[in-house]
Amino acid sequence: MNQKFYKYDAAGNDFVIIDNRLNVFDSKNPKLIRKICDRSIGVGSDGLILLQKHKNLDFEMIYFNSDGSQSGFCANGSRCITHFANYLKIIGNKAKFVASDGIHESAIDGMQIKVKMNDIKFNEIKSYNDSKMTTFIDSGSPHIIFKTKNISELDIFSETSQNKEKFSEYSEGLNYNYWDLDNNKITLRTFERGVDCETKSCGSGSVALAVLLRFNSITDSENILISMPGGDLQISLKENDSSFYDIWLSGTVKQVFSGNLKSL
C-alpha cells in the first residue's frame, strides 16, 4: 500500500482526502477507512473523502464517517474538497459536483470557500413541543437541535446518551446539536453520528441551526454567523412561502499536510 493523502481542516472539522480519479483506493474496505481515521494508529480525522471523476460534472464526492460508514452530505467536507479540486487544477474558482444528496455548487472567494446547500421545505421541519424548542431538520444530514443554557459547561456525552433513547425512531442515527444565544452570539456544539463524538464544528449542523432560527423568527437576518469550538461559519439564506432556498455555507479551509500511507 502506497496511497497519497491530504489532511484538511475546516473550522476544526478535519478530513483525509484522497484523489481517487483512477479508482485505486479500496472504498469497500470500512476497516481500512477506520484505521486511516483513527487518531492513534492512522492519520486521524472526522471522516475520509474520495474525489472521483464524473462524466458531466467537475467531480464526485464520496464521504465516509470515521467509523467507516458512508454518510449523508458533509458540508464542511465539501468545502475542503473544493479547495482540493482547485489545488489539483481540476477547477478554477467555481465547481459543480455531485454528493450523496444530489448536485451542489461551490465557490472560492479569497480565503473563504462556500457551498450551496439543497432547499429545505417548511413541511419537512419537525418541531417537538417542549421547553427546549427541539427541532428535526435534514440539511443533507439529519439533525436534531436542542436549545440549552451554559453551553460551555454542557456534558454533551451524557446529554446525547439520554437523547438517543428519546429519539430511537430515527433508526439510521442523528446528529445531536445544542445551541445557545448570549449577547447576540450564537454558539453551537454537535455530537456527530458516525464519529460518535463531539466534533469541533459541523457545517450541515450550522445550516440546520440557521434554518431553525429563521423558522422560529429568532432572527430575520439573511446572514447568520454561528460560533463553534473550532471556529465560525457563515450561513446566508432566503425564504419564500414554502421553503428556505439559496442557502450558502461559507468559512475558511486549509490544507494541513500531505503524506503517503505505507501500511495499516
Order of alpha helices (4+ residues) and beta strands (2+ residues): beta-beta-alpha-beta-beta-alpha-beta-beta-beta-beta-beta-beta-beta-alpha-beta-beta-beta-alpha-beta-beta-beta-beta
